[in-house]
Amino acid sequence: MDLIHPKANDYVDQYSNATPPVLKAMYEAILAEHPHAHLQSNWNQGGFLAFLSKMLQPKYIIEIGTFNGFSTLCLAEGLADGGQLDTIELREEDAQRAQTYFTQYGQGKSIQQHIGDAKTIIPGLPHLYDIAFIDADKTGYVDYYTLLKPKMSPNGIIIADNTLFHGEVLEEQISGKSAKAIQAFNEMVVKDEETEKIMLTIRDGLTLIRKK
């Protein structure tokens, strides 16, 4: 299901410019070459991440699901001086390709790449994070949220991607493991009385969550 008309997406791109233009070649190369290019944040979503990061000027960012590193580099746009972005990717091949881009675009020192299962890596990370971006396996969202929540700074924001999951969560009978997992995550988040949250209809749904 296309939740947003393709012409609307094209129009939004035409009237937005927050995505770092230097990343255009990288973005288009992934679309053209990668067999799972649909996993990449779209161009304007990258702009939203960059815009938000520049507003918040975070000292520490964590990303669950690096893929090729496009969203990582967008988030890194707003890092404070001396800041660090921890990004976690399960697939070694994608992580290595992302690391090549981090070096190419001059962010090799500020981005720390972790390869493996986020559920085992997150507990060992020492920082309190100002931004957390969850964009990995949907069945893990509840666990990632539970692990990240105590690691957020007082004004930290958790961003969860794909919370509309291709429109499948809108169906009366939700089928499919990932759609069911996203629905369970959405239900858990909306019932969490310790946080306030807003779901945005950007691309496939983005939910922003912060502690009260």
Buried (B, 14 or more C-beta within 10 A) or exposed (E): EEBEEEEEBEEBBEEEEBBBEEBEEBBEEBEEEBEEBEBBBBBBBBBBBBBBBEEBEBBBBBBBBBBBBBBBBBBBBBBBEEBBBBBBBBBEEBBEBBBEBBEBBEBBEBBBBBBEEBBEBBEEBEBEBBBBBBBBBBBBBBBBBEBBBEBBBEEBBBBBBBBBBBEBBEEEEBEBEBBBBBBBBBEEBEEBEEBEBEBEEBBBBBBBBBBE
